[in-house]
């Protein structure tokens, strides 16, 4: 669904009775009175803001004036504080859909708020509501169940129960003919809507016929790694903007010309799936990490290996350069964050996270701080020692946040 780009809703200023619309073009804020906001959606043309409450109602506001246009109450007899309502605009902006477990799906006229009809969906509770691109269907889904309803007949025409649905939300095809669903072993399955059958299965990371990656789907540690890799896209765009760099399942790194689509080069040096990639600030080197824990630094002029480092004993999740490209951080599923000298490949320092792993690491702009985000929903901030090489083993986080 298209939404306006110059306005956003400030979630951080939510409280029990108001929220803010921020206009990023003119740096202006419009405050709206609202009782327990839960979620929101802009209309495709950006003129309306639809806000859902935890109290089983939604309201539509004019985004310029902040004027309340109308209220949507699916069930006037049912009062519930904490029963969330889900909502969506159709792609043409003509209809609004809301969902709650008591009323099911309610379809509304987006111009005047008139209730058009309701589709009762039974006792199953859903968490997400989506129009199909051509607005022929509504899809409801949660972590283990999804269902598609025909908006013309108001009948359920397709449903699926699967424990893999919590990996990704299902996606309609542009022509409303099929749905893409997350399936086992990181695959994506294609289901024909009208025939209610699976017609194709697309392979994903870690399930191709290759010995390049040795994760075992029956081991809980490897399942965690594979789940993380689904969200960690192994690609980078070169600073010149014309080259796409991709890590492949067969352990190669492929350079592709973005404009022509032509493959420029294949880099070989890793032994397993390449995961994180990062260019140095001056573009003279590229750092890559793989599933075996190996870190490679490449000379981008010759594409020869400058340093090959056995950095970790498990998959490397992230790599990042400092501001002048002389130092590099790497983090791994093994719980270690390591600090490297790029030219020599020597270890400057390291720290071990006892109960989690760092999936994202970063230097601050002036390299004074190192930021670590871990898989336990915490954000750590480390301060470097002025005028000295920072050694992570010497420091403790000066602050951490629970995300």
Helices and strands as residue ranges (DSSP letters): E 7-10, G 11-13, E 18-23, E 28-33, E 37-42, E 48-53, E 58-62, E 68-72, E 86-89, E 95-100, E 104-109, E 115-119, E 128-131, E 137-141, E 145-150, E 156-161, E 171-172, E 178-182, G 184-186, E 188-192, E 197-202, H 220-231, E 235-237, E 243-247, E 253-257, E 263-267, E 274-279, E 285-290, E 294-299, E 305-310, E 316-321, E 327-332, E 336-341, E 347-352, E 358-363, E 369-374, E 378-383, G 392-394, E 399-402
